[in-house]
Amino acid sequence: MPYLTKEKVASIFETYGGSAKNTGSVEGQIALLTERISALSAHLKENKKDFGTHRGLMKLVGQRKRLLSYLSKTNLEGYRGLIEKLGIRK
């Protein structure tokens, strides 16, 4: 069973992106990437030698970092609120 079902993705975009159909919102994309990163991190804690998954995780972290950088340049208040809600960047 996949860890991200259509309903879960829709609820993430509804919570962070404004509506379930607003899949292009930066906030929603960052929240979705954060969900995928946490799932892959949990997988890698159990499977330490899964280097292919580790590479995929690093790519997702880099993509989230680029989106967060873009959001901080365009909407600083939205950036601060989003990292507070997601619990990233201590």
ZAMARGU-4260 file (C-alpha; in steps of 0.2 Angstrom, whole numbers, plus 5000, padded with zeros to 4 digits):
<rodrens>
0) 5000/5000/5000 | 5007/5017/4995 | 5011/5029/5009 | 5004/5044/4999 | 4986/5040/4993
5) 4976/5052/4983 | 4966/5057/4998 | 4981/5061/5008 | 4989/5071/4994 | 4973/5081/4992
10) 4972/5084/5011 | 4990/5090/5011 | 4986/5103/4997 | 4970/5108/5005 | 4978/5111/5022
15) 4994/5121/5015 | 4989/5126/4997 | 4972/5133/4999 | 4962/5120/4990 | 4964/5102/4984
20) 4965/5107/4966 | 4979/5120/4969 | 4993/5108/4966 | 5005/5121/4960 | 5006/5131/4976
25) 5023/5132/4983 | 5017/5129/5000 | 5008/5114/4996 | 5023/5107/4986 | 5034/5110/5001
30) 5022/5101/5013 | 5021/5086/5001 | 5040/5085/4999 | 5041/5086/5018 | 5029/5071/5020
35) 5039/5061/5007 | 5055/5065/5016 | 5049/5060/5033 | 5043/5043/5025 | 5059/5040/5017
40) 5069/5045/5033 | 5059/5032/5042 | 5063/5019/5029 | 5081/5023/5029 | 5082/5021/5048
45) 5077/5002/5046 | 5087/4999/5030 | 5104/5008/5032 | 5112/5001/5016 | 5098/5006/5004
50) 5109/5019/4995 | 5097/5021/4980 | 5084/5027/4992 | 5097/5038/5001 | 5101/5047/4984
55) 5082/5050/4981 | 5080/5057/4998 | 5095/5069/4995 | 5087/5075/4979 | 5070/5078/4988
60) 5079/5088/5001 | 5088/5098/4988 | 5071/5102/4979 | 5063/5107/4995 | 5077/5118/4999
65) 5076/5127/4982 | 5057/5129/4985 | 5059/5136/5002 | 5072/5148/4996 | 5060/5154/4982
70) 5046/5156/4995 | 5058/5166/5007 | 5062/5178/4993 | 5044/5181/4987 | 5033/5179/5003
75) 5043/5180/5019 | 5028/5180/5030 | 5021/5164/5021 | 5039/5156/5023 | 5040/5159/5041
80) 5022/5153/5044 | 5025/5137/5034 | 5041/5132/5042 | 5032/5135/5059 | 5018/5124/5054
85) 5029/5110/5047 | 5041/5110/5061 | 5057/5112/5050 | 5072/5124/5051 | 5074/5125/5070
</rodrens>
